[in-house]
Amino acid sequence: MSTAALPLAHGGKSAARAEKDTRDRDRERVQIRAARLRLTTDRKLGKTTPDWVVELARKPL
């Protein structure tokens, strides 16, 4: 049995699962930052921002 098939000592997640979780969280952070930038841009241009963008921008990084 290779060590790649063994669960990690902290939490029992495989290395591949932990990497996917990290990528997913990184992607979410990029989306939140983009939503915040859109809020700022829309405000400066006098446009209304869709509710889903406002909700996403409110999430913590």
PyMOL Python script that loads the backbone (N, CA, C, O; Angstrom):
from pymol import cmd

cmd.read_pdbstr("""\
ATOM      1  N   MET A   1       0.859  -1.178   0.000  1.00  0.00           N
ATOM      2  CA  MET A   1       0.000   0.000   0.000  1.00  0.00           C
ATOM      3  C   MET A   1       0.897   1.231   0.000  1.00  0.00           C
ATOM      4  O   MET A   1       1.855   1.326   0.767  1.00  0.00           O
ATOM      5  N   SER A   2       0.560   2.173  -0.884  1.00  0.00           N
ATOM      6  CA  SER A   2       1.347   3.395  -0.933  1.00  0.00           C
ATOM      7  C   SER A   2       0.857   4.376   0.124  1.00  0.00           C
ATOM      8  O   SER A   2      -0.265   4.266   0.618  1.00  0.00           O
ATOM      9  N   THR A   3       1.698   5.321   0.457  1.00  0.00           N
ATOM     10  CA  THR A   3       1.316   6.307   1.472  1.00  0.00           C
ATOM     11  C   THR A   3       0.263   7.266   0.961  1.00  0.00           C
ATOM     12  O   THR A   3      -0.422   7.902   1.762  1.00  0.00           O
ATOM     13  N   ALA A   4       0.109   7.393  -0.370  1.00  0.00           N
ATOM     14  CA  ALA A   4      -0.894   8.295  -0.924  1.00  0.00           C
ATOM     15  C   ALA A   4      -2.312   7.831  -0.596  1.00  0.00           C
ATOM     16  O   ALA A   4      -3.238   8.640  -0.547  1.00  0.00           O
ATOM     17  N   ALA A   5      -2.480   6.528  -0.371  1.00  0.00           N
ATOM     18  CA  ALA A   5      -3.805   5.990  -0.075  1.00  0.00           C
ATOM     19  C   ALA A   5      -4.158   6.115   1.401  1.00  0.00           C
ATOM     20  O   ALA A   5      -5.316   5.925   1.773  1.00  0.00           O
ATOM     21  N   LEU A   6      -3.184   6.429   2.245  1.00  0.00           N
ATOM     22  CA  LEU A   6      -3.441   6.536   3.677  1.00  0.00           C
ATOM     23  C   LEU A   6      -4.007   7.908   4.018  1.00  0.00           C
ATOM     24  O   LEU A   6      -3.574   8.907   3.443  1.00  0.00           O
ATOM     25  N   PRO A   7      -4.959   7.981   4.936  1.00  0.00           N
ATOM     26  CA  PRO A   7      -5.495   9.283   5.334  1.00  0.00           C
ATOM     27  C   PRO A   7      -4.451  10.084   6.102  1.00  0.00           C
ATOM     28  O   PRO A   7      -3.558   9.520   6.734  1.00  0.00           O
ATOM     29  N   LEU A   8      -4.575  11.384   6.038  1.00  0.00           N
ATOM     30  CA  LEU A   8      -3.675  12.254   6.783  1.00  0.00           C
ATOM     31  C   LEU A   8      -3.984  12.173   8.267  1.00  0.00           C
ATOM     32  O   LEU A   8      -5.107  11.841   8.646  1.00  0.00           O
ATOM     33  N   ALA A   9      -3.029  12.464   9.092  1.00  0.00           N
ATOM     34  CA  ALA A   9      -3.203  12.361  10.542  1.00  0.00           C
ATOM     35  C   ALA A   9      -4.186  13.395  11.072  1.00  0.00           C
ATOM     36  O   ALA A   9      -4.854  13.144  12.075  1.00  0.00           O
ATOM     37  N   HIS A  10      -4.290  14.549  10.426  1.00  0.00           N
ATOM     38  CA  HIS A  10      -5.173  15.610  10.913  1.00  0.00           C
ATOM     39  C   HIS A  10      -6.483  15.621  10.132  1.00  0.00           C
ATOM     40  O   HIS A  10      -6.535  16.157   9.025  1.00  0.00           O
ATOM     41  N   GLY A  11      -7.518  15.050  10.681  1.00  0.00           N
ATOM     42  CA  GLY A  11      -8.829  15.118  10.064  1.00  0.00           C
ATOM     43  C   GLY A  11      -9.179  13.971   9.148  1.00  0.00           C
ATOM     44  O   GLY A  11     -10.343  13.845   8.767  1.00  0.00           O
ATOM     45  N   GLY A  12      -8.254  13.141   8.780  1.00  0.00           N
ATOM     46  CA  GLY A  12      -8.531  11.982   7.959  1.00  0.00           C
ATOM     47  C   GLY A  12      -8.804  12.283   6.496  1.00  0.00           C
ATOM     48  O   GLY A  12      -9.335  11.418   5.799  1.00  0.00           O
ATOM     49  N   LYS A  13      -8.470  13.457   6.000  1.00  0.00           N
ATOM     50  CA  LYS A  13      -8.671  13.770   4.595  1.00  0.00           C
ATOM     51  C   LYS A  13      -7.476  13.280   3.790  1.00  0.00           C
ATOM     52  O   LYS A  13      -6.338  13.320   4.258  1.00  0.00           O
ATOM     53  N   SER A  14      -7.744  12.826   2.599  1.00  0.00           N
ATOM     54  CA  SER A  14      -6.651  12.438   1.725  1.00  0.00           C
ATOM     55  C   SER A  14      -5.956  13.701   1.216  1.00  0.00           C
ATOM     56  O   SER A  14      -6.505  14.800   1.298  1.00  0.00           O
ATOM     57  N   ALA A  15      -4.775  13.534   0.705  1.00  0.00           N
ATOM     58  CA  ALA A  15      -4.020  14.683   0.193  1.00  0.00           C
ATOM     59  C   ALA A  15      -4.761  15.327  -0.978  1.00  0.00           C
ATOM     60  O   ALA A  15      -4.779  16.551  -1.107  1.00  0.00           O
ATOM     61  N   ALA A  16      -5.365  14.509  -1.824  1.00  0.00           N
ATOM     62  CA  ALA A  16      -6.096  15.044  -2.977  1.00  0.00           C
ATOM     63  C   ALA A  16      -7.316  15.833  -2.515  1.00  0.00           C
ATOM     64  O   ALA A  16      -7.621  16.884  -3.078  1.00  0.00           O
ATOM     65  N   ARG A  17      -8.010  15.343  -1.505  1.00  0.00           N
ATOM     66  CA  ARG A  17      -9.195  16.034  -0.986  1.00  0.00           C
ATOM     67  C   ARG A  17      -8.796  17.370  -0.345  1.00  0.00           C
ATOM     68  O   ARG A  17      -9.476  18.380  -0.530  1.00  0.00           O
ATOM     69  N   ALA A  18      -7.704  17.367   0.400  1.00  0.00           N
ATOM     70  CA  ALA A  18      -7.223  18.597   1.036  1.00  0.00           C
ATOM     71  C   ALA A  18      -6.825  19.625  -0.021  1.00  0.00           C
ATOM     72  O   ALA A  18      -7.073  20.819   0.149  1.00  0.00           O
ATOM     73  N   GLU A  19      -6.210  19.164  -1.111  1.00  0.00           N
ATOM     74  CA  GLU A  19      -5.814  20.070  -2.182  1.00  0.00           C
ATOM     75  C   GLU A  19      -7.042  20.653  -2.878  1.00  0.00           C
ATOM     76  O   GLU A  19      -7.066  21.839  -3.206  1.00  0.00           O
ATOM     77  N   LYS A  20      -8.055  19.830  -3.103  1.00  0.00           N
ATOM     78  CA  LYS A  20      -9.292  20.307  -3.723  1.00  0.00           C
ATOM     79  C   LYS A  20      -9.972  21.340  -2.828  1.00  0.00           C
ATOM     80  O   LYS A  20     -10.465  22.355  -3.321  1.00  0.00           O
ATOM     81  N   ASP A  21     -10.004  21.091  -1.519  1.00  0.00           N
ATOM     82  CA  ASP A  21     -10.596  22.055  -0.591  1.00  0.00           C
ATOM     83  C   ASP A  21      -9.866  23.388  -0.643  1.00  0.00           C
ATOM     84  O   ASP A  21     -10.493  24.446  -0.588  1.00  0.00           O
ATOM     85  N   THR A  22      -8.550  23.340  -0.749  1.00  0.00           N
ATOM     86  CA  THR A  22      -7.744  24.558  -0.834  1.00  0.00           C
ATOM     87  C   THR A  22      -8.045  25.313  -2.115  1.00  0.00           C
ATOM     88  O   THR A  22      -8.195  26.535  -2.101  1.00  0.00           O
ATOM     89  N   ARG A  23      -8.132  24.581  -3.235  1.00  0.00           N
ATOM     90  CA  ARG A  23      -8.447  25.222  -4.520  1.00  0.00           C
ATOM     91  C   ARG A  23      -9.836  25.849  -4.493  1.00  0.00           C
ATOM     92  O   ARG A  23     -10.036  26.954  -4.997  1.00  0.00           O
ATOM     93  N   ASP A  24     -10.792  25.138  -3.903  1.00  0.00           N
ATOM     94  CA  ASP A  24     -12.156  25.663  -3.819  1.00  0.00           C
ATOM     95  C   ASP A  24     -12.198  26.937  -2.992  1.00  0.00           C
ATOM     96  O   ASP A  24     -12.875  27.896  -3.364  1.00  0.00           O
ATOM     97  N   ARG A  25     -11.489  26.957  -1.884  1.00  0.00           N
ATOM     98  CA  ARG A  25     -11.468  28.150  -1.021  1.00  0.00           C
ATOM     99  C   ARG A  25     -10.759  29.309  -1.720  1.00  0.00           C
ATOM    100  O   ARG A  25     -11.190  30.457  -1.616  1.00  0.00           O
ATOM    101  N   ASP A  26      -9.674  29.006  -2.431  1.00  0.00           N
ATOM    102  CA  ASP A  26      -8.977  30.058  -3.181  1.00  0.00           C
ATOM    103  C   ASP A  26      -9.886  30.658  -4.253  1.00  0.00           C
ATOM    104  O   ASP A  26      -9.912  31.874  -4.446  1.00  0.00           O
ATOM    105  N   ARG A  27     -10.628  29.796  -4.946  1.00  0.00           N
ATOM    106  CA  ARG A  27     -11.552  30.267  -5.978  1.00  0.00           C
ATOM    107  C   ARG A  27     -12.635  31.150  -5.364  1.00  0.00           C
ATOM    108  O   ARG A  27     -13.001  32.175  -5.937  1.00  0.00           O
ATOM    109  N   GLU A  28     -13.146  30.754  -4.202  1.00  0.00           N
ATOM    110  CA  GLU A  28     -14.170  31.542  -3.535  1.00  0.00           C
ATOM    111  C   GLU A  28     -13.630  32.916  -3.136  1.00  0.00           C
ATOM    112  O   GLU A  28     -14.333  33.919  -3.260  1.00  0.00           O
ATOM    113  N   ARG A  29     -12.398  32.965  -2.664  1.00  0.00           N
ATOM    114  CA  ARG A  29     -11.790  34.253  -2.297  1.00  0.00           C
ATOM    115  C   ARG A  29     -11.667  35.176  -3.500  1.00  0.00           C
ATOM    116  O   ARG A  29     -11.902  36.380  -3.389  1.00  0.00           O
ATOM    117  N   VAL A  30     -11.301  34.618  -4.649  1.00  0.00           N
ATOM    118  CA  VAL A  30     -11.197  35.419  -5.870  1.00  0.00           C
ATOM    119  C   VAL A  30     -12.568  35.952  -6.249  1.00  0.00           C
ATOM    120  O   VAL A  30     -12.695  37.112  -6.640  1.00  0.00           O
ATOM    121  N   GLN A  31     -13.596  35.118  -6.137  1.00  0.00           N
ATOM    122  CA  GLN A  31     -14.950  35.556  -6.476  1.00  0.00           C
ATOM    123  C   GLN A  31     -15.427  36.661  -5.531  1.00  0.00           C
ATOM    124  O   GLN A  31     -16.079  37.611  -5.965  1.00  0.00           O
ATOM    125  N   ILE A  32     -15.104  36.537  -4.249  1.00  0.00           N
ATOM    126  CA  ILE A  32     -15.490  37.569  -3.284  1.00  0.00           C
ATOM    127  C   ILE A  32     -14.801  38.885  -3.600  1.00  0.00           C
ATOM    128  O   ILE A  32     -15.424  39.946  -3.561  1.00  0.00           O
ATOM    129  N   ARG A  33     -13.528  38.816  -3.909  1.00  0.00           N
ATOM    130  CA  ARG A  33     -12.793  40.045  -4.250  1.00  0.00           C
ATOM    131  C   ARG A  33     -13.343  40.685  -5.525  1.00  0.00           C
ATOM    132  O   ARG A  33     -13.434  41.909  -5.618  1.00  0.00           O
ATOM    133  N   ALA A  34     -13.705  39.861  -6.501  1.00  0.00           N
ATOM    134  CA  ALA A  34     -14.282  40.387  -7.744  1.00  0.00           C
ATOM    135  C   ALA A  34     -15.634  41.051  -7.463  1.00  0.00           C
ATOM    136  O   ALA A  34     -15.953  42.087  -8.045  1.00  0.00           O
ATOM    137  N   ALA A  35     -16.419  40.454  -6.575  1.00  0.00           N
ATOM    138  CA  ALA A  35     -17.709  41.040  -6.216  1.00  0.00           C
ATOM    139  C   ALA A  35     -17.515  42.388  -5.528  1.00  0.00           C
ATOM    140  O   ALA A  35     -18.258  43.334  -5.790  1.00  0.00           O
ATOM    141  N   ARG A  36     -16.526  42.477  -4.658  1.00  0.00           N
ATOM    142  CA  ARG A  36     -16.253  43.745  -3.978  1.00  0.00           C
ATOM    143  C   ARG A  36     -15.804  44.821  -4.968  1.00  0.00           C
ATOM    144  O   ARG A  36     -16.181  45.986  -4.852  1.00  0.00           O
ATOM    145  N   LEU A  37     -14.997  44.410  -5.936  1.00  0.00           N
ATOM    146  CA  LEU A  37     -14.555  45.354  -6.964  1.00  0.00           C
ATOM    147  C   LEU A  37     -15.740  45.826  -7.804  1.00  0.00           C
ATOM    148  O   LEU A  37     -15.830  47.002  -8.154  1.00  0.00           O
ATOM    149  N   ARG A  38     -16.641  44.910  -8.122  1.00  0.00           N
ATOM    150  CA  ARG A  38     -17.825  45.308  -8.893  1.00  0.00           C
ATOM    151  C   ARG A  38     -18.693  46.280  -8.105  1.00  0.00           C
ATOM    152  O   ARG A  38     -19.226  47.233  -8.674  1.00  0.00           O
ATOM    153  N   LEU A  39     -18.841  46.052  -6.797  1.00  0.00           N
ATOM    154  CA  LEU A  39     -19.611  46.989  -5.969  1.00  0.00           C
ATOM    155  C   LEU A  39     -19.018  48.395  -6.063  1.00  0.00           C
ATOM    156  O   LEU A  39     -19.738  49.372  -6.265  1.00  0.00           O
ATOM    157  N   THR A  40     -17.723  48.479  -5.916  1.00  0.00           N
ATOM    158  CA  THR A  40     -17.046  49.772  -5.973  1.00  0.00           C
ATOM    159  C   THR A  40     -17.209  50.419  -7.344  1.00  0.00           C
ATOM    160  O   THR A  40     -17.507  51.609  -7.446  1.00  0.00           O
ATOM    161  N   THR A  41     -17.014  49.634  -8.389  1.00  0.00           N
ATOM    162  CA  THR A  41     -17.131  50.160  -9.754  1.00  0.00           C
ATOM    163  C   THR A  41     -18.551  50.622 -10.050  1.00  0.00           C
ATOM    164  O   THR A  41     -18.757  51.706 -10.594  1.00  0.00           O
ATOM    165  N   ASP A  42     -19.533  49.792  -9.689  1.00  0.00           N
ATOM    166  CA  ASP A  42     -20.926  50.165  -9.922  1.00  0.00           C
ATOM    167  C   ASP A  42     -21.298  51.445  -9.175  1.00  0.00           C
ATOM    168  O   ASP A  42     -21.996  52.310  -9.705  1.00  0.00           O
ATOM    169  N   ARG A  43     -20.819  51.548  -7.941  1.00  0.00           N
ATOM    170  CA  ARG A  43     -21.117  52.752  -7.150  1.00  0.00           C
ATOM    171  C   ARG A  43     -20.542  53.994  -7.827  1.00  0.00           C
ATOM    172  O   ARG A  43     -21.212  55.023  -7.913  1.00  0.00           O
ATOM    173  N   LYS A  44     -19.308  53.899  -8.306  1.00  0.00           N
ATOM    174  CA  LYS A  44     -18.673  55.053  -8.949  1.00  0.00           C
ATOM    175  C   LYS A  44     -19.333  55.405 -10.281  1.00  0.00           C
ATOM    176  O   LYS A  44     -19.348  56.569 -10.682  1.00  0.00           O
ATOM    177  N   LEU A  45     -19.878  54.399 -10.962  1.00  0.00           N
ATOM    178  CA  LEU A  45     -20.537  54.635 -12.243  1.00  0.00           C
ATOM    179  C   LEU A  45     -22.025  54.945 -12.091  1.00  0.00           C
ATOM    180  O   LEU A  45     -22.703  55.259 -13.069  1.00  0.00           O
ATOM    181  N   GLY A  46     -22.525  54.855 -10.864  1.00  0.00           N
ATOM    182  CA  GLY A  46     -23.931  55.136 -10.617  1.00  0.00           C
ATOM    183  C   GLY A  46     -24.866  54.022 -11.059  1.00  0.00           C
ATOM    184  O   GLY A  46     -26.050  54.265 -11.294  1.00  0.00           O
ATOM    185  N   LYS A  47     -24.353  52.811 -11.174  1.00  0.00           N
ATOM    186  CA  LYS A  47     -25.167  51.669 -11.594  1.00  0.00           C
ATOM    187  C   LYS A  47     -25.653  50.899 -10.371  1.00  0.00           C
ATOM    188  O   LYS A  47     -25.083  51.013  -9.286  1.00  0.00           O
ATOM    189  N   THR A  48     -26.705  50.121 -10.557  1.00  0.00           N
ATOM    190  CA  THR A  48     -27.170  49.240  -9.480  1.00  0.00           C
ATOM    191  C   THR A  48     -26.473  47.899  -9.615  1.00  0.00           C
ATOM    192  O   THR A  48     -26.223  47.419 -10.720  1.00  0.00           O
ATOM    193  N   THR A  49     -26.168  47.310  -8.487  1.00  0.00           N
ATOM    194  CA  THR A  49     -25.483  46.023  -8.442  1.00  0.00           C
ATOM    195  C   THR A  49     -26.500  44.927  -8.131  1.00  0.00           C
ATOM    196  O   THR A  49     -27.334  45.101  -7.242  1.00  0.00           O
ATOM    197  N   PRO A  50     -26.446  43.806  -8.844  1.00  0.00           N
ATOM    198  CA  PRO A  50     -27.377  42.707  -8.558  1.00  0.00           C
ATOM    199  C   PRO A  50     -27.239  42.220  -7.105  1.00  0.00           C
ATOM    200  O   PRO A  50     -26.157  42.262  -6.521  1.00  0.00           O
ATOM    201  N   ASP A  51     -28.350  41.763  -6.549  1.00  0.00           N
ATOM    202  CA  ASP A  51     -28.361  41.315  -5.151  1.00  0.00           C
ATOM    203  C   ASP A  51     -27.376  40.184  -4.889  1.00  0.00           C
ATOM    204  O   ASP A  51     -26.752  40.136  -3.829  1.00  0.00           O
ATOM    205  N   TRP A  52     -27.231  39.263  -5.858  1.00  0.00           N
ATOM    206  CA  TRP A  52     -26.337  38.130  -5.625  1.00  0.00           C
ATOM    207  C   TRP A  52     -24.879  38.585  -5.504  1.00  0.00           C
ATOM    208  O   TRP A  52     -24.089  37.954  -4.803  1.00  0.00           O
ATOM    209  N   VAL A  53     -24.524  39.675  -6.183  1.00  0.00           N
ATOM    210  CA  VAL A  53     -23.167  40.207  -6.090  1.00  0.00           C
ATOM    211  C   VAL A  53     -22.967  40.852  -4.724  1.00  0.00           C
ATOM    212  O   VAL A  53     -21.914  40.705  -4.105  1.00  0.00           O
ATOM    213  N   VAL A  54     -23.983  41.563  -4.265  1.00  0.00           N
ATOM    214  CA  VAL A  54     -23.914  42.209  -2.948  1.00  0.00           C
ATOM    215  C   VAL A  54     -23.753  41.145  -1.858  1.00  0.00           C
ATOM    216  O   VAL A  54     -22.933  41.300  -0.953  1.00  0.00           O
ATOM    217  N   GLU A  55     -24.524  40.082  -1.945  1.00  0.00           N
ATOM    218  CA  GLU A  55     -24.428  39.001  -0.952  1.00  0.00           C
ATOM    219  C   GLU A  55     -23.043  38.348  -0.976  1.00  0.00           C
ATOM    220  O   GLU A  55     -22.466  38.072   0.076  1.00  0.00           O
ATOM    221  N   LEU A  56     -22.522  38.107  -2.153  1.00  0.00           N
ATOM    222  CA  LEU A  56     -21.197  37.506  -2.264  1.00  0.00           C
ATOM    223  C   LEU A  56     -20.126  38.426  -1.702  1.00  0.00           C
ATOM    224  O   LEU A  56     -19.187  37.963  -1.054  1.00  0.00           O
ATOM    225  N   ALA A  57     -20.256  39.722  -1.942  1.00  0.00           N
ATOM    226  CA  ALA A  57     -19.274  40.692  -1.449  1.00  0.00           C
ATOM    227  C   ALA A  57     -19.282  40.789   0.074  1.00  0.00           C
ATOM    228  O   ALA A  57     -18.273  41.163   0.672  1.00  0.00           O
ATOM    229  N   ARG A  58     -20.392  40.461   0.702  1.00  0.00           N
ATOM    230  CA  ARG A  58     -20.488  40.518   2.168  1.00  0.00           C
ATOM    231  C   ARG A  58     -19.784  39.363   2.864  1.00  0.00           C
ATOM    232  O   ARG A  58     -19.508  39.438   4.061  1.00  0.00           O
ATOM    233  N   LYS A  59     -19.491  38.295   2.127  1.00  0.00           N
ATOM    234  CA  LYS A  59     -18.834  37.139   2.755  1.00  0.00           C
ATOM    235  C   LYS A  59     -17.429  37.509   3.222  1.00  0.00           C
ATOM    236  O   LYS A  59     -16.737  38.292   2.571  1.00  0.00           O
ATOM    237  N   PRO A  60     -17.013  36.942   4.353  1.00  0.00           N
ATOM    238  CA  PRO A  60     -15.636  37.206   4.799  1.00  0.00           C
ATOM    239  C   PRO A  60     -14.631  36.450   3.958  1.00  0.00           C
ATOM    240  O   PRO A  60     -14.915  35.378   3.424  1.00  0.00           O
ATOM    241  N   LEU A  61     -13.458  37.031   3.854  1.00  0.00           N
ATOM    242  CA  LEU A  61     -12.377  36.341   3.135  1.00  0.00           C
ATOM    243  C   LEU A  61     -11.836  35.311   4.072  1.00  0.00           C
ATOM    244  O   LEU A  61     -10.910  34.581   3.720  1.00  0.00           O
TER     245      LEU A  61
END
""", "prot")
cmd.dss("prot")
cmd.show_as("cartoon", "prot")
cmd.util.cbc("prot")
cmd.orient("prot")
